[in-house]
Amino acid sequence: MIFPPQILSLIFVAFVIIYFLSSAIKILKEYERGVVFRLGRIIPVKGPGLVIIWPIIDKLVRVSLRTVTMDVPPQDVITKDNVSVKVNAVVYFRVMEPIKAITEVEDFYFATSQIAQTTLRSVIGQTQLDEVLSKRDQVNAELQKIIDFQTEPWGIKVTAVEVKNVDLPQEILRAIARQAEAERERRAKIIHADGEFQAAQKLADAAQIIATQPTALQLRFMQTLTEISSEKNSTVIFPIPLDLIKPFLKTDQE
């Protein structure tokens, strides 16, 4: 079937119009911005919403402004006290200046990932193992500060860096377990000794009171007998005060 030249011309014109419209009309979402190169030169950022560009002479690059969650692969690091560990982390960042993110670095996502990996190895390598385990907030703050400083020229803002996991060798884990056990034993001995000291102090205070008030000793004797009598015992031990036998002791000595 052969179409007349007029119909072919109309089809060609319709195709050109559709191609022009599809190439010229862009719709950017609320979280997207468009970096437009017009004949190779940057023009003001477009979006969000409906954006119209000139086909062929304009090139639009979409940039997302949402926060990106980037996982840092596990890194083999030797800490400051010569302990080999494997550390991984997560980095949260977002694009603040789309033009810089496109023009200042070839691939800002890959570049940020590489900066995060090298910074993680550097910071952990300058930190002792105990600080990595117990002062995690300080390590995270230091990582965030360094990575954010290095990515700032690219229009990238690093909002947070978190060390997720620290894998330790088995011998280090056993050493930490022994240290924790020794620490618990030390605390138990200190608590026991402190209890003995407090008991001795109370006994000394009681002895001073009884020394000034002899009647208190008799009352203690009676209370002890009351406690013994409440039990079903066949034998009752009755303590004799030394004051009762002192005259006999003096007679024997004479």
Backbone as numpy.savetxt, mean C-alpha at the origin, in Angstrom:
# Nx Ny Nz CAx CAy CAz Cx Cy Cz
-25.37 -5.34 -68.25 -26.21 -4.15 -68.25 -25.33 -2.91 -68.25
-25.60 -2.01 -69.18 -24.79 -0.81 -69.34 -25.60 0.39 -68.90
-25.01 1.16 -67.90 -25.69 2.37 -67.42 -25.35 3.55 -68.31
-26.28 4.45 -68.48 -26.00 5.67 -69.24 -24.93 6.50 -68.54
-24.20 7.34 -69.29 -23.15 8.17 -68.68 -23.69 9.09 -67.58
-24.93 9.57 -67.71 -25.47 10.46 -66.69 -25.61 9.74 -65.35
-26.09 8.49 -65.42 -26.26 7.73 -64.16 -24.91 7.42 -63.54
-23.91 7.07 -64.36 -22.58 6.81 -63.83 -22.00 8.06 -63.17
-22.27 9.20 -63.80 -21.78 10.45 -63.21 -22.43 10.72 -61.87
-23.75 10.47 -61.76 -24.46 10.67 -60.50 -23.94 9.72 -59.42
-23.70 8.46 -59.82 -23.17 7.49 -58.85 -21.80 7.94 -58.35
-20.97 8.41 -59.28 -19.63 8.87 -58.89 -19.71 10.07 -57.96
-20.59 11.01 -58.27 -20.73 12.19 -57.43 -21.27 11.81 -56.05
-22.23 10.88 -56.00 -22.78 10.43 -54.72 -21.70 9.74 -53.88
-20.86 8.93 -54.57 -19.78 8.26 -53.85 -18.80 9.27 -53.27
-18.46 10.30 -54.06 -17.53 11.33 -53.59 -18.13 12.09 -52.41
-19.42 12.39 -52.47 -20.07 13.12 -51.37 -20.09 12.27 -50.10
-20.43 10.99 -50.24 -20.46 10.11 -49.07 -19.07 9.97 -48.46
-18.06 9.81 -49.33 -16.69 9.71 -48.82 -16.27 10.99 -48.13
-16.64 12.13 -48.72 -16.27 13.42 -48.14 -16.92 13.58 -46.77
-18.21 13.26 -46.69 -18.92 13.43 -45.42 -18.37 12.48 -44.35
-18.11 11.21 -44.74 -17.59 10.25 -43.76 -16.19 10.62 -43.29
-15.42 11.28 -44.16 -14.08 11.69 -43.78 -14.07 13.02 -43.06
-15.05 13.87 -43.34 -15.05 15.21 -42.76 -15.75 15.27 -41.42
-16.73 14.42 -41.21 -17.53 14.49 -39.98 -17.02 13.45 -38.99
-16.61 13.91 -37.82 -16.15 13.04 -36.74 -16.96 13.36 -35.48
-17.25 12.34 -34.72 -17.97 12.50 -33.45 -17.06 12.02 -32.33
-16.72 12.94 -31.45 -15.85 12.63 -30.32 -16.68 12.52 -29.05
-16.39 11.48 -28.27 -17.11 11.29 -27.01 -16.70 12.33 -25.99
-17.43 12.38 -24.88 -17.20 13.40 -23.86 -15.78 13.33 -23.30
-15.22 12.12 -23.20 -13.89 11.96 -22.62 -12.79 11.98 -23.67
-13.12 12.28 -24.93 -12.13 12.29 -26.00 -11.87 13.71 -26.49
-10.64 13.92 -26.97 -10.27 15.16 -27.63 -9.58 14.80 -28.94
-9.68 15.70 -29.90 -9.08 15.45 -31.20 -7.92 16.38 -31.48
-6.75 15.83 -31.70 -5.57 16.59 -32.10 -5.53 16.57 -33.62
-5.65 17.73 -34.24 -5.78 17.83 -35.70 -4.48 18.40 -36.29
-3.95 17.68 -37.30 -2.80 18.15 -38.06 -3.32 18.64 -39.42
-3.19 19.91 -39.68 -3.60 20.47 -40.97 -2.35 20.76 -41.79
-2.18 19.97 -42.82 -0.97 20.05 -43.64 0.29 19.91 -42.78
0.17 19.05 -41.76 1.31 18.76 -40.90 1.47 19.68 -39.72
0.63 20.72 -39.63 0.76 21.67 -38.53 -0.42 21.51 -37.57
-0.11 21.73 -36.28 -1.14 21.57 -35.24 -2.09 22.76 -35.28
-3.38 22.45 -35.15 -4.40 23.48 -34.94 -5.04 23.23 -33.59
-5.84 24.16 -33.06 -6.44 23.97 -31.73 -7.18 22.64 -31.59
-7.16 22.13 -30.36 -7.77 20.83 -30.06 -9.27 20.89 -30.32
-9.82 19.82 -30.91 -11.24 19.72 -31.21 -11.94 18.80 -30.21
-13.25 19.03 -30.08 -14.09 18.13 -29.29 -14.37 18.63 -27.90
-15.29 17.94 -27.21 -16.04 16.75 -27.68 -17.24 17.14 -28.55
-17.92 16.12 -29.09 -19.09 16.37 -29.91 -18.78 16.23 -31.39
-19.52 17.00 -32.17 -19.37 16.94 -33.62 -18.17 17.78 -34.06
-17.29 17.17 -34.85 -16.10 17.84 -35.35 -16.06 17.66 -36.86
-15.82 18.76 -37.56 -15.73 18.72 -39.02 -14.31 19.10 -39.42
-13.70 18.22 -40.21 -12.33 18.47 -40.69 -12.33 18.41 -42.21
-11.26 18.87 -42.78 -11.08 18.82 -44.23 -10.39 17.51 -44.61
-11.07 16.69 -45.41 -10.42 15.45 -45.83 -9.13 15.73 -46.60
-8.24 14.79 -46.54 -6.95 14.79 -47.23 -5.96 15.75 -46.56
-6.37 16.99 -46.30 -5.41 17.96 -45.75 -5.39 17.92 -44.23
-6.43 17.36 -43.59 -6.48 17.27 -42.13 -6.36 15.81 -41.69
-5.66 15.62 -40.58 -5.57 14.30 -39.96 -5.90 14.44 -38.48
-6.88 13.68 -38.01 -7.33 13.77 -36.62 -6.85 12.56 -35.82
-6.27 12.83 -34.66 -5.82 11.78 -33.75 -6.64 11.88 -32.47
-7.32 10.82 -32.12 -8.15 10.79 -30.92 -7.28 10.54 -29.69
-7.56 11.29 -28.63 -6.84 11.13 -27.37 -7.88 11.01 -26.25
-7.78 9.97 -25.44 -8.69 9.78 -24.32 -8.17 10.49 -23.09
-9.07 11.16 -22.38 -8.70 11.87 -21.16 -9.03 11.08 -19.91
-9.50 9.87 -20.05 -9.82 9.04 -18.88 -8.55 8.56 -18.19
-8.69 8.25 -16.90 -7.56 7.70 -16.15 -7.23 6.30 -16.64
-5.96 6.08 -16.92 -5.48 4.79 -17.43 -4.86 4.00 -16.29
-5.26 2.74 -16.17 -4.68 1.84 -15.17 -3.67 0.94 -15.88
-2.41 1.14 -15.58 -1.34 0.41 -16.27 -0.62 -0.50 -15.29
-0.55 -1.76 -15.64 0.12 -2.74 -14.79 1.60 -2.78 -15.14
2.44 -2.64 -14.13 3.89 -2.72 -14.33 4.31 -4.18 -14.14
4.93 -4.81 -15.12 5.32 -6.22 -14.99 6.28 -6.42 -13.82
6.33 -7.64 -13.27 7.26 -7.93 -12.15 8.70 -7.64 -12.55
9.40 -6.97 -11.64 10.79 -6.59 -11.88 11.69 -7.29 -10.85
12.77 -7.91 -11.33 13.77 -8.52 -10.45 14.71 -7.43 -9.96
14.71 -7.20 -8.65 15.48 -6.11 -8.07 16.28 -6.63 -6.88
17.45 -6.06 -6.67 18.26 -6.33 -5.48 18.18 -5.09 -4.59
17.67 -5.25 -3.38 17.46 -4.12 -2.48 18.80 -3.60 -1.96
18.71 -2.54 -1.19 19.92 -1.91 -0.66 20.69 -2.84 0.27
19.99 -3.73 0.98 20.66 -4.69 1.86 20.90 -6.03 1.18
21.02 -6.02 -0.16 21.43 -7.18 -0.96 20.46 -8.36 -0.84
19.16 -8.08 -0.93 18.15 -9.13 -0.95 17.48 -9.11 -2.31
17.44 -10.25 -2.98 16.83 -10.34 -4.30 15.31 -10.51 -4.16
14.55 -9.59 -4.73 13.09 -9.64 -4.66 12.52 -9.41 -6.05
11.25 -9.78 -6.20 10.51 -9.53 -7.43 9.31 -8.66 -7.08
9.24 -7.48 -7.69 8.24 -6.47 -7.32 7.44 -6.08 -8.55
6.14 -5.97 -8.39 5.30 -5.41 -9.45 4.43 -4.30 -8.86
3.89 -3.48 -9.73 3.14 -2.30 -9.27 2.06 -1.97 -10.29
1.25 -0.98 -9.94 0.21 -0.47 -10.84 0.31 1.05 -10.82
0.18 1.65 -12.02 0.31 3.10 -12.18 -1.01 3.65 -12.72
-1.48 4.73 -12.11 -2.69 5.42 -12.56 -2.27 6.79 -13.12
-2.61 7.04 -14.39 -2.26 8.31 -14.99 -3.34 8.72 -16.00
-3.30 9.98 -16.39 -4.23 10.50 -17.38 -3.56 11.59 -18.19
-4.09 11.82 -19.39 -3.57 12.85 -20.28 -4.20 14.18 -19.90
-3.37 15.16 -19.58 -3.84 16.50 -19.24 -3.74 17.46 -20.43
-2.74 17.28 -21.30 -2.54 18.13 -22.46 -2.40 17.24 -23.70
-3.48 17.07 -24.46 -3.45 16.15 -25.61 -2.38 16.48 -26.65
-2.15 17.77 -26.90 -1.17 18.14 -27.92 0.22 17.65 -27.53
0.63 17.88 -26.28 1.93 17.42 -25.83 2.02 15.90 -25.85
0.95 15.22 -25.48 0.97 13.75 -25.45 1.19 13.16 -26.83
0.78 13.89 -27.87 0.94 13.39 -29.23 2.24 13.86 -29.86
2.62 15.10 -29.59 3.77 15.68 -30.29 5.10 15.51 -29.56
5.08 15.41 -28.23 6.33 15.36 -27.47 6.91 13.95 -27.36
6.10 12.93 -27.56 6.57 11.55 -27.42 5.84 10.70 -28.46
6.52 9.69 -28.96 5.93 8.87 -30.03 4.73 8.07 -29.55
4.88 7.39 -28.42 3.79 6.58 -27.85 3.81 6.82 -26.34
2.92 7.69 -25.87 2.98 8.08 -24.45 2.65 6.91 -23.52
1.82 5.97 -23.96 1.49 4.83 -23.10 2.72 3.94 -22.91
3.41 3.62 -24.02 4.60 2.78 -23.94 5.71 3.50 -23.18
5.87 4.79 -23.42 6.92 5.55 -22.74 6.66 5.61 -21.24
5.42 5.82 -20.84 5.10 5.83 -19.41 5.35 4.47 -18.77
5.04 3.41 -19.51 5.30 2.06 -18.99 6.79 1.83 -18.76
7.62 2.26 -19.70 9.06 2.06 -19.55 9.61 2.91 -18.40
9.14 4.14 -18.28 9.58 4.99 -17.17 9.17 4.36 -15.83
7.97 3.81 -15.76 7.51 3.19 -14.51 8.37 1.99 -14.15
8.74 1.17 -15.12 9.57 -0.01 -14.84 10.95 0.38 -14.34
11.59 1.30 -15.02 12.94 1.70 -14.62 12.93 2.42 -13.26
11.91 3.23 -13.02 11.82 3.93 -11.73 11.56 2.95 -10.60
10.74 1.93 -10.85 10.47 0.93 -9.83 11.75 0.19 -9.44
12.54 -0.20 -10.42 13.81 -0.88 -10.12 14.76 0.05 -9.38
14.81 1.32 -9.78 15.74 2.25 -9.16 15.37 2.53 -7.71
14.10 2.79 -7.44 13.67 3.14 -6.07 13.81 1.94 -5.14
13.37 0.77 -5.58 13.47 -0.42 -4.73 14.94 -0.77 -4.50
15.79 -0.56 -5.49 17.21 -0.85 -5.33 17.90 0.05 -4.33
17.32 1.22 -4.05 17.90 2.14 -3.08 17.21 2.06 -1.72
16.36 1.06 -1.53 15.58 0.92 -0.30 15.86 -0.43 0.33
15.92 -0.46 1.66 16.12 -1.72 2.35 14.81 -2.53 2.37
14.96 -3.83 2.56 13.80 -4.72 2.49 12.77 -4.38 3.56
13.22 -4.08 4.78 12.27 -3.76 5.85 11.45 -2.52 5.49
12.06 -1.54 4.82 11.33 -0.34 4.43 10.33 -0.63 3.32
10.69 -1.54 2.41 9.76 -1.90 1.34 8.52 -2.58 1.92
8.72 -3.40 2.96 7.60 -4.14 3.54 6.78 -3.31 4.52
7.44 -2.46 5.31 6.73 -1.75 6.37 6.37 -0.31 6.02
7.13 0.31 5.11 6.88 1.72 4.76 6.43 1.80 3.30
5.36 1.06 3.00 4.87 0.99 1.63 4.36 2.34 1.14
3.74 3.11 2.02 3.21 4.42 1.61 4.32 5.37 1.17
5.43 5.36 1.89 6.54 6.23 1.51 7.14 5.81 0.17
7.26 4.51 -0.05 7.80 4.02 -1.33 6.86 4.40 -2.47
5.54 4.25 -2.27 4.57 4.62 -3.30 4.64 6.11 -3.62
4.76 6.93 -2.57 4.84 8.38 -2.79 6.10 8.75 -3.57
7.21 8.11 -3.26 8.46 8.40 -3.98 8.35 7.98 -5.44
7.75 6.82 -5.71 7.57 6.37 -7.09 6.67 7.34 -7.86
5.57 7.74 -7.24 4.65 8.66 -7.90 5.31 10.00 -8.22
6.11 10.50 -7.30 6.78 11.78 -7.49 7.77 11.72 -8.66
8.57 10.67 -8.72 9.60 10.56 -9.77 8.95 10.35 -11.14
7.99 9.43 -11.23 7.35 9.15 -12.52 6.59 10.37 -13.03
5.89 11.06 -12.12 5.14 12.24 -12.53 6.07 13.35 -13.02
7.21 13.50 -12.38 8.18 14.52 -12.82 8.70 14.22 -14.21
8.95 12.96 -14.52 9.51 12.60 -15.82 8.48 12.63 -16.94
7.20 12.42 -16.62 6.16 12.42 -17.65 5.46 13.77 -17.79
5.76 14.71 -16.94 5.11 16.02 -17.02 5.36 16.73 -18.35
6.56 16.69 -18.94 6.75 17.33 -20.25 5.89 16.73 -21.35
5.36 15.54 -21.17 4.52 14.91 -22.18 3.04 15.22 -21.97
2.72 16.05 -20.98 1.32 16.34 -20.70 0.62 15.22 -19.97
1.37 14.37 -19.26 0.82 13.23 -18.52 0.86 13.53 -17.03
-0.24 13.26 -16.34 -0.30 13.43 -14.89 -0.46 12.06 -14.24
0.54 11.68 -13.45 0.50 10.41 -12.71 -0.19 10.69 -11.37
-1.35 10.10 -11.17 -2.14 10.38 -9.96 -1.78 9.46 -8.81
-1.34 8.25 -9.09 -1.02 7.31 -8.00 -0.17 6.17 -8.54
0.69 5.66 -7.66 1.48 4.46 -7.95 1.41 3.56 -6.71
1.06 2.31 -6.90 0.92 1.37 -5.80 1.74 0.12 -6.07
2.60 -0.23 -5.12 3.32 -1.51 -5.19 2.36 -2.62 -4.80
2.10 -3.54 -5.71 1.09 -4.56 -5.47 1.63 -5.75 -4.68
2.75 -6.28 -5.09 3.23 -7.52 -4.49 4.74 -7.53 -4.46
5.28 -8.10 -3.38 6.72 -8.27 -3.22 6.98 -9.75 -2.97
7.58 -10.42 -3.95 7.89 -11.84 -3.83 9.29 -12.00 -3.25
9.37 -12.74 -2.13 10.64 -12.95 -1.44 11.12 -14.39 -1.62
12.43 -14.62 -1.61 12.95 -15.99 -1.64 12.53 -16.77 -0.39
12.51 -18.09 -0.50 12.07 -18.93 0.61 12.97 -18.78 1.83
14.27 -18.64 1.64 15.16 -18.51 2.79 14.90 -17.20 3.54
14.54 -16.14 2.80 14.22 -14.87 3.45 12.91 -14.99 4.22
11.95 -15.71 3.66 10.68 -15.91 4.36 10.89 -16.68 5.65
11.76 -17.71 5.61 12.03 -18.47 6.83 12.74 -17.59 7.86
13.68 -16.76 7.41 14.38 -15.87 8.34 13.40 -14.87 8.98
12.47 -14.35 8.19 11.47 -13.42 8.73 10.57 -14.12 9.73
10.22 -15.38 9.45 9.38 -16.13 10.38 10.10 -16.36 11.70
11.40 -16.70 11.63 12.18 -16.89 12.87 12.30 -15.58 13.64
12.50 -14.50 12.92 12.58 -13.19 13.58 11.28 -12.83 14.28
10.14 -13.09 13.62 8.86 -12.81 14.23 8.62 -13.67 15.47
9.03 -14.95 15.38 8.87 -15.84 16.54 9.73 -15.38 17.71
10.98 -14.98 17.42 11.85 -14.48 18.49 11.29 -13.20 19.10
10.70 -12.36 18.28 10.12 -11.12 18.79 8.93 -11.41 19.71
8.11 -12.40 19.32 6.97 -12.77 20.19 7.45 -13.34 21.51
8.51 -14.18 21.49 9.06 -14.72 22.72 9.63 -13.62 23.60
10.29 -12.66 23.00 10.84 -11.53 23.77 9.73 -10.75 24.46
8.65 -10.48 23.73 7.54 -9.75 24.33 6.89 -10.54 25.46
6.77 -11.88 25.28 6.17 -12.71 26.33 7.02 -12.68 27.59
8.34 -12.76 27.42 9.22 -12.73 28.60 9.15 -11.38 29.30
9.08 -10.30 28.51 9.00 -8.97 29.11 7.69 -8.81 29.88
6.60 -9.29 29.29 5.31 -9.20 29.98 5.31 -10.02 31.26
5.90 -11.23 31.20 5.96 -12.09 32.39 6.80 -11.43 33.49
7.96 -10.89 33.09 8.83 -10.23 34.08 8.15 -9.00 34.66
7.43 -8.26 33.85 6.71 -7.09 34.35 5.62 -7.50 35.32
4.96 -8.62 35.05 3.95 -9.11 35.98 4.55 -9.52 37.33
5.71 -10.19 37.27 6.39 -10.57 38.51 6.82 -9.33 39.31
7.30 -8.31 38.59 7.72 -7.09 39.27 6.54 -6.40 39.94
5.42 -6.32 39.25 4.25 -5.69 39.84 3.73 -6.49 41.05
3.77 -7.83 40.94 3.34 -8.66 42.07 4.25 -8.46 43.27
5.56 -8.37 43.02 6.50 -8.14 44.12 6.25 -6.79 44.79
5.95 -5.79 44.00 5.66 -4.48 44.56 4.41 -4.52 45.44
3.38 -5.20 44.98 2.16 -5.29 45.77 2.39 -6.06 47.07
3.21 -7.13 47.00 3.52 -7.88 48.22 4.31 -7.03 49.20
5.25 -6.23 48.67 6.02 -5.34 49.54 5.10 -4.31 50.21
4.16 -3.76 49.45 3.21 -2.80 50.03 2.35 -3.46 51.10
1.92 -4.70 50.82 1.10 -5.41 51.81 1.90 -5.71 53.07
3.18 -6.07 52.89 4.01 -6.36 54.06 4.20 -5.12 54.93
4.35 -3.95 54.30 4.48 -2.72 55.07 3.21 -2.41 55.85
2.08 -2.63 55.25 0.81 -2.38 55.95 0.64 -3.33 57.13
0.97 -4.62 56.92 0.83 -5.60 57.99 1.81 -5.31 59.12
3.03 -4.82 58.76 4.02 -4.50 59.79 3.56 -3.38 60.70
2.82 -2.44 60.16 2.31 -1.32 60.99 1.01 -1.67 61.68
0.26 -2.62 61.14 -1.01 -3.03 61.74 -1.00 -4.54 61.96
-0.53 -5.03 63.12 -0.46 -6.48 63.36 -1.82 -7.16 63.28
-2.88 -6.42 63.58 -4.22 -7.02 63.54 -4.56 -7.47 62.13
-4.00 -6.83 61.13 -4.30 -7.21 59.76 -3.87 -8.63 59.46
-2.76 -9.07 60.11 -2.31 -10.44 59.90 -3.32 -11.44 60.44
-3.91 -11.13 61.61 -4.93 -12.01 62.18 -6.14 -12.08 61.26
-6.53 -10.95 60.69 -7.67 -10.94 59.78 -7.39 -11.79 58.55
-6.14 -11.77 58.07 -5.79 -12.61 56.93 -5.87 -14.08 57.29
-5.45 -14.42 58.53 -5.57 -15.81 58.99 -7.02 -16.25 58.97
-7.92 -15.41 59.50 -9.32 -15.77 59.56 -9.93 -15.90 58.16
-9.53 -15.04 57.27 -10.04 -15.11 55.91 -9.57 -16.37 55.22
-8.31 -16.75 55.47 -7.78 -17.98 54.88 -8.54 -19.20 55.38
-8.85 -19.22 56.71 -9.62 -20.33 57.26 -11.01 -20.39 56.64
-11.60 -19.23 56.41 -12.93 -19.21 55.79 -12.89 -19.80 54.39
-11.84 -19.46 53.63 -11.72 -19.98 52.29 -11.48 -21.49 52.29
-10.67 -21.95 53.26 -10.40 -23.40 53.36 -11.65 -24.17 53.74
-12.42 -23.61 54.66 -13.62 -24.31 55.13 -14.68 -24.45 54.05
-14.63 -23.59 53.06 -15.62 -23.70 51.98 -15.35 -24.90 51.09
-14.12 -25.38 51.08 -13.78 -26.57 50.32 -14.02 -27.83 51.15
-14.23 -28.93 50.47 -14.47 -30.21 51.14 -13.13 -30.87 51.43
-12.45 -30.35 52.44 -11.14 -30.88 52.83 -11.26 -31.58 54.17
-10.52 -32.65 54.33 -10.52 -33.39 55.60 -9.44 -32.88 56.54
-8.50 -32.12 56.02 -7.40 -31.61 56.84 -7.37 -30.10 56.72
-7.28 -29.45 57.86 -7.21 -28.00 57.90 -5.90 -27.61 58.54
-5.11 -26.81 57.85 -3.83 -26.33 58.36 -4.06 -24.95 58.93
-3.80 -24.83 60.23 -4.02 -23.55 60.91 -2.66 -22.93 61.23
-2.30 -21.82 60.58 -1.01 -21.19 60.85 -0.99 -20.54 62.23
0.09 -20.72 62.97 0.24 -20.15 64.31 1.10 -18.90 64.20
0.65 -17.78 64.68 1.47 -16.56 64.65 2.75 -16.73 65.44
3.81 -16.12 64.94 5.09 -16.21 65.62 5.06 -15.53 66.99
4.18 -14.57 67.16 4.11 -13.88 68.46 3.74 -14.83 69.59
3.00 -15.90 69.29 2.59 -16.84 70.33 3.72 -17.72 70.82
4.69 -17.96 69.95 5.78 -18.88 70.33 7.05 -18.13 70.69
7.06 -16.82 70.56 8.26 -16.06 70.92 8.66 -16.24 72.39
7.71 -16.25 73.36 8.12 -16.44 74.77 8.82 -17.78 74.99
8.32 -18.83 74.31 8.95 -20.14 74.47 10.36 -20.17 73.88
10.53 -19.45 72.77 11.85 -19.40 72.16 12.85 -18.68 73.07
12.37 -17.61 73.72 13.25 -16.89 74.65 13.63 -17.75 75.84
12.69 -18.54 76.34 12.95 -19.42 77.50 14.01 -20.44 77.12
13.91 -21.03 75.95 14.89 -22.04 75.53 16.28 -21.43 75.39
16.33 -20.21 74.88 17.63 -19.58 74.71 18.28 -19.27 76.05
17.45 -18.93 77.03 18.00 -18.66 78.37 18.51 -19.97 79.01
